[in-house]
């Protein structure tokens, strides 16, 4: 019963799955005029892995980064095939 006295310290209102555009970039596929979200990347990783003309690999497909919108946390990619 001693463990129940610590339950008040657990934060139930916080989740690591809460979406916040300041925490991650949305990867948007614009191939053929479509705008489909194909992935997300956390901001620290995006600083090193996503930049214009970079190759982004998603589910075995290669995409070329066309535009990186830092203010809106969006990355626009096009299928490189």
C-alpha positions as CSV (number, residue, x, y, z in Angstrom):
1,X,0.0,0.0,0.0
2,X,3.0,2.3,0.4
3,X,3.3,2.7,-3.4
4,X,-0.2,4.4,-3.6
5,X,1.0,7.5,-1.8
6,X,3.2,8.4,-4.7
7,X,0.4,8.3,-7.3
8,X,-0.2,12.1,-6.9
9,X,3.3,12.8,-8.4
10,X,2.5,11.1,-11.7
11,X,1.5,13.5,-14.5
12,X,-1.5,12.0,-16.4
13,X,-2.0,15.2,-18.5
14,X,1.4,14.7,-20.3
15,X,2.0,12.4,-23.2
16,X,5.0,11.9,-25.4
17,X,2.6,11.5,-28.3
18,X,1.2,15.0,-28.1
19,X,1.8,16.7,-31.4
20,X,3.5,20.1,-31.2
21,X,4.8,21.7,-34.3
22,X,7.7,23.2,-32.4
23,X,9.0,19.7,-31.5
24,X,8.9,18.0,-34.9
25,X,9.0,18.6,-38.7
26,X,6.2,17.2,-40.9
27,X,7.5,15.5,-44.1
28,X,5.1,16.2,-47.0
29,X,5.3,14.3,-50.3
30,X,4.4,16.7,-53.2
31,X,5.1,14.3,-56.0
32,X,2.6,14.7,-58.9
33,X,0.8,17.6,-57.2
34,X,-0.3,15.6,-54.1
35,X,0.3,16.8,-50.6
36,X,0.5,13.7,-48.5
37,X,2.2,13.6,-45.0
38,X,4.6,10.6,-45.1
39,X,6.4,11.1,-41.9
40,X,7.6,13.3,-39.0
41,X,11.1,14.0,-37.6
42,X,12.1,15.5,-34.3
43,X,13.6,19.0,-34.5
44,X,17.2,18.0,-33.3
45,X,17.5,15.3,-35.9
46,X,16.0,17.4,-38.6
47,X,18.7,20.0,-38.1
48,X,21.3,17.5,-39.3
49,X,19.3,15.2,-41.7
50,X,16.9,17.5,-43.6
51,X,18.1,20.3,-45.8
52,X,17.4,21.4,-49.4
53,X,18.6,18.8,-52.0
54,X,19.1,16.2,-49.3
55,X,17.9,12.6,-49.9
56,X,15.2,11.5,-47.5
57,X,14.5,7.7,-47.4
58,X,11.0,6.6,-46.3
59,X,9.9,3.0,-46.5
60,X,12.6,2.1,-49.0
61,X,11.8,5.0,-51.3
62,X,14.2,7.9,-52.0
63,X,12.8,11.4,-51.9
64,X,14.6,14.7,-52.7
65,X,14.0,17.5,-50.3
66,X,12.8,20.5,-52.3
67,X,11.8,23.0,-49.7
68,X,12.4,23.3,-46.0
69,X,10.0,25.6,-44.2
70,X,11.6,26.1,-40.9
71,X,9.0,28.7,-39.6
72,X,6.1,26.2,-40.1
73,X,8.1,23.1,-39.4
74,X,7.4,21.5,-42.8
75,X,9.6,19.7,-45.2
76,X,8.4,19.2,-48.8
77,X,9.9,16.3,-50.7
78,X,9.5,14.8,-54.2
79,X,10.0,11.1,-55.2
80,X,13.4,11.0,-56.9
81,X,12.5,8.2,-59.4
